Structure formats: structure tokens, C-alpha cells
Amino acid sequence: MVECWASDAGHLSSCGQVVNMLPASCRPVAIDPSGGCMLWPPWRVQRGVRAARVREGIGVRKESAIQAERPLAIQGHRTGRWLGALVVLTFIMTGCGPTPFGGTINITPSTGFKEPTGLLPTIELDVIGVNAIEQQRWKAYPIDNYWTPGNSFRANAPRATYLMTTSTPGPFQVGSWTAQRSAWKSGGATSLVLIANLPGAWRPRPPTERGPPPPGVHYYEAKDDPRRLIIPWTQEAYGMFTNTVQVDMTPNGLRLVTPVNMKGAVPPAAS
């Protein structure tokens, strides 16, 4: 019984060329669409014994020097090019700092907003790109102050504004076409702040309050106003192949649905 192997067969133009050079006992048992082939019997190398060096083509040696086995795959040049491109892309994304998220962010209003008449309330939604230094300030800023008419903090923010009405029920999208995207990138934005002017009265939960809020009132924990949501704006936070991030907007607040790898998110800078 004989065994076949190719130590430098990558230069061969096709799997078929390799097959034609093999004895009948070493023909491949499978050929995949990418141009690779799996040889059988498998490549088995005796531990502790130096394998013969074969610089080119196909070699044959006796089974007496064979114990442990592993298959030998001969892959085409196309596979090598794809793997090389993947390695380069991975290096770029991990070695050059955070990469702004390149996909689309879908913000979907809940059907719970619909009134008995079938109409929808008018709700404003702002999306602002912030860097790690600005994130702390945006996290602490009072939402009621933000929505005060003429508020300068809101007026000066690099924001994209969306308006939910009965005629424009959403969903709303933030993507490569968003006008503020270039300003976010030039400002080093690594997070997006979403702020919705949700209906009803919103108050921090009183320390002694344990029951439900009065009708029309929403309680929230201190410094955790659900009308505000801060999400990562880096590709690393969602994965290289993620191109859509889902956010739900409900009467009870904003919620990120898409899983996040927090190791790829940029935390707020220490104040």
C-alpha cells in the first residue's frame, strides 16, 4: 500500500493537474467547487521520524513509515486570495482604532403608541453622534431641559431629527446617507445618543415610592431616563458582518435589540 503527498503543490494550476500525476491508489475522493481536492489515503507522518523532503510534485513512500494520519487538502489560488484579503481587513479593523458603524440603524416605533382613534401622537426623536469625552455630559443632561423650547444644548448639537406622526409612522433609519454622518466622523464620534420626546409625564422615582405611578406618569430610576439611549457607533461593537442595528421605541422608552460586544464599544472618558 502506498501514500501520496504534495509538499509544494500550490503552484499547480488546478486539482485536475494534481490528480493526473497521482497513481490510481491515490486518486481524490472529493473535489469541492472552489478548486480544492482531498487526497485519500490521508497524509500520515510517523512521529519521531524525519519525513522526506519533497520540493515539487508528488512523492510516494512505503506505509511502513506511517502511523498517525491527517488529510491533506490542496486549495486553489482563489481561496488563498480570499483568505489574504480577510486577514488584511481584520488587521485594518483591529489595528487602526475604532471604525464607525457602516450599516443602517433602524428605529422602529411600537404599535403601543396608537390611540383608540387609530391616530398616532407626534413624537420627536433626535440622534446625536458623540465622542468618548462628550458622552458623560450627554448621559447626565436632564431630558426635560433638553426638550424645553429654545434649549441651546439641543440647538447646537449635531443632530438628525425624525418626526413620528400618523402620516409618518416610521420606522426611521440612520445610515450612510444621513447628512450629519460626516460631522459625527470628523468629531470622532464613537457613540450615538438617541433622545425621544415621549408622551406623558416623566419623573425620577421618589425614594420612598414603591407602588405604581399615578395615571399618565412614568417613573424612572435616577440617571437612567428611558427616553434617552446611548448605543455604540463602532463596527467592532456589532461584528464585522453586521450591517443592521435594531432599536425599538415604545411608550416606556428606547431599547437596543441587537446584541453588542462591549469589548468593541468605546466607554465614556473619565471626567
C-alpha positions in Angstrom: 0.0 0.0 0.0 1.3 3.5 -0.8 0.7 7.0 0.4 0.6 10.2 -1.6 1.5 13.7 -0.6 2.4 17.1 -2.2 4.6 19.4 -0.2 4.8 22.2 -2.8 1.8 21.6 -5.0 0.3 25.1 -4.6 1.9 26.2 -7.9 -0.2 23.7 -9.8 -3.0 25.3 -11.8 -5.8 23.0 -10.8 -6.8 20.0 -8.8 -7.1 18.1 -12.0 -3.4 18.6 -12.8 -2.5 17.1 -9.5 -4.9 14.1 -10.0 -3.3 13.2 -13.3 0.1 13.0 -11.6 -1.1 10.5 -9.0 -1.1 6.7 -9.1 -4.5 5.1 -9.2 -4.4 4.2 -5.5 -4.1 7.9 -4.6 -7.0 9.5 -6.5 -9.1 12.1 -4.6 -12.4 11.1 -3.1 -13.8 14.6 -3.2 -13.4 17.8 -5.3 -15.0 20.9 -4.0 -16.4 23.8 -6.1 -13.6 26.2 -5.0 -11.0 24.1 -6.8 -9.6 22.2 -3.9 -9.4 18.4 -3.5 -8.9 16.0 -0.7 -6.5 13.1 -1.2 -7.0 9.7 0.2 -5.3 7.7 1.7 -4.6 10.6 4.0 -1.2 12.1 4.8 0.2 10.2 7.7 3.6 11.0 9.2 5.4 8.8 11.7 6.2 10.6 14.9 10.0 10.9 15.6 10.9 10.1 12.0 12.0 12.9 9.7 9.8 13.0 6.7 11.4 13.0 3.3 11.6 16.4 1.8 9.8 16.8 -1.5 10.3 20.1 -3.1 7.9 19.7 -6.0 5.2 17.4 -7.4 4.0 14.2 -5.9 6.0 11.7 -3.8 5.4 8.1 -2.9 6.7 6.2 0.2 6.0 2.9 1.9 3.4 2.5 4.6 6.0 1.1 7.0 7.0 4.6 8.0 3.4 5.7 8.6 1.4 5.8 11.9 -0.6 9.0 12.7 -2.8 10.3 9.9 -4.2 13.6 8.8 -5.8 14.6 5.5 -4.0 16.9 3.0 -6.1 19.5 1.2 -4.8 21.2 -1.9 -6.5 24.5 -2.2 -6.8 26.7 -5.3 -5.3 30.2 -5.7 -8.8 31.8 -5.3 -9.1 30.5 -1.7 -5.7 31.9 -0.9 -6.6 35.3 -2.2 -9.8 35.4 -0.2 -8.0 34.4 3.0 -5.4 37.0 2.4 -8.0 39.7 1.9 -9.8 38.6 5.1 -6.5 38.8 7.1 -5.8 42.3 5.8 -9.3 43.5 6.6 -9.2 42.1 10.1 -5.8 43.8 10.7 -7.2 47.2 9.4 -10.3 47.0 11.7 -8.4 45.9 14.8 -5.2 47.9 14.4 -6.3 51.4 13.3 -8.7 52.4 16.1 -12.5 52.2 16.2 -14.3 52.1 12.8 -17.6 54.0 12.5 -20.5 51.6 12.1 -21.1 51.4 8.3 -24.5 49.9 8.3 -28.1 51.1 9.0 -29.7 51.7 12.3 -33.5 51.0 12.3 -35.6 52.8 14.9 -39.0 51.2 15.0 -41.9 52.7 16.9 -44.2 50.3 18.8 -47.8 49.8 17.9 -48.5 50.8 21.5 -48.4 54.4 20.5 -51.6 54.1 18.5 -54.6 55.8 20.2 -58.1 54.4 20.3 -59.0 56.7 17.4 -56.3 55.0 15.3 -54.1 58.1 15.3 -50.5 58.4 16.5 -49.2 61.1 18.7 -46.5 63.4 17.4 -43.1 62.4 18.8 -39.7 64.0 18.0 -36.6 61.8 18.0 -33.1 63.2 17.9 -29.9 61.2 17.1 -26.6 62.8 18.0 -23.1 61.4 17.4 -20.7 62.0 20.4 -17.2 61.1 21.2 -15.9 59.5 24.5 -15.4 62.9 26.2 -18.8 64.2 25.3 -20.6 61.0 26.2 -20.5 61.7 30.0 -22.2 65.1 29.6 -24.9 63.7 27.4 -25.6 60.9 29.8 -26.2 63.3 32.7 -28.1 66.0 30.9 -31.7 66.3 32.1 -34.1 65.2 29.3 -36.9 67.6 30.4 -34.4 70.5 30.0 -33.4 69.2 26.6 -36.9 69.4 25.2 -37.5 72.9 26.6 -38.3 75.2 23.6 -35.2 77.2 22.6 -32.8 75.0 24.5 -29.3 75.9 23.3 -27.8 72.5 24.2 -30.1 70.8 21.7 -29.9 73.7 19.2 -26.1 73.4 19.0 -26.0 69.6 18.8 -25.0 67.8 15.6 -28.4 66.0 15.5 -30.5 64.2 13.0 -34.2 64.8 13.8 -37.1 62.4 13.0 -40.8 63.1 13.5 -43.3 60.4 14.1 -46.9 61.3 13.1 -49.9 59.4 11.8 -48.7 60.0 8.2 -45.0 59.2 9.0 -45.2 56.3 11.5 -41.7 55.0 10.9 -39.5 53.1 11.1 -36.8 55.7 10.9 -33.3 54.9 9.6 -29.8 56.3 10.3 -27.4 55.3 7.5 -24.6 56.4 5.2 -27.0 59.0 3.6 -27.6 60.8 6.9 -26.4 64.4 6.5 -24.9 64.6 9.9 -22.7 61.5 9.5 -19.7 63.4 8.2 -19.9 65.8 11.2 -20.0 62.8 13.5 -17.0 61.2 11.9 -14.9 64.4 11.9 -15.8 64.9 15.6 -14.5 61.4 16.5 -18.0 60.1 17.4 -17.9 56.6 18.8 -21.5 56.5 20.2 -24.9 57.7 19.2 -27.3 59.3 21.7 -31.0 58.8 20.9 -33.5 61.1 22.7 -37.2 60.8 22.2 -39.9 63.3 23.4 -42.2 60.5 24.5 -45.8 61.4 25.7 -46.7 61.6 29.3 -45.1 63.0 32.4 -41.7 61.5 33.4 -40.3 61.8 36.9 -37.5 60.1 38.9 -38.9 57.5 41.2 -39.3 59.0 44.7 -37.0 57.1 47.2 -40.0 56.2 49.4 -42.3 55.2 46.5 -42.9 51.5 46.0 -46.2 51.4 44.2 -47.1 52.2 40.6 -47.0 55.8 39.4 -50.2 57.9 39.0 -52.1 57.7 35.7 -50.2 59.4 32.9 -46.9 59.5 34.9 -43.8 57.4 34.2 -41.2 56.7 36.9 -37.6 56.0 36.1 -34.5 55.3 38.2 -32.2 58.3 38.8 -29.8 59.0 36.0 -31.4 56.3 33.8 -34.1 58.1 31.9 -35.5 55.6 29.4 -36.3 58.5 26.9 -32.5 58.5 26.3 -30.5 55.6 24.8 -26.7 55.7 24.2 -25.5 53.0 21.8 -22.1 52.2 20.3 -21.3 53.6 16.9 -18.4 51.3 16.0 -18.3 48.3 13.7 -16.3 46.4 16.3 -19.2 46.6 18.8 -21.6 44.7 16.5 -19.3 42.5 14.4 -17.6 42.8 11.1 -20.5 41.3 9.1 -23.4 43.1 10.9 -25.0 45.7 8.7 -28.2 46.4 10.5 -28.8 47.5 14.1 -32.3 47.4 15.6 -33.7 49.9 18.1 -37.3 49.8 19.4 -39.1 52.9 20.5 -42.0 52.2 22.9 -44.2 54.2 25.2 -42.0 53.1 28.1 -38.7 54.1 26.4 -36.0 53.3 23.9 -34.4 49.8 23.8 -31.5 48.4 21.8 -32.4 44.9 20.4 -29.2 44.0 18.5 -26.5 42.2 20.7 -23.4 44.2 21.5 -19.9 43.1 22.1 -18.9 45.7 24.7 -15.2 45.0 24.2 -15.6 46.7 20.8 -17.5 49.7 22.3 -15.7 52.8 23.4 -16.5 53.7 27.0 -17.0 57.3 28.1 -13.8 59.1 29.0 -13.2 59.5 32.7 -14.2 63.0 33.9 
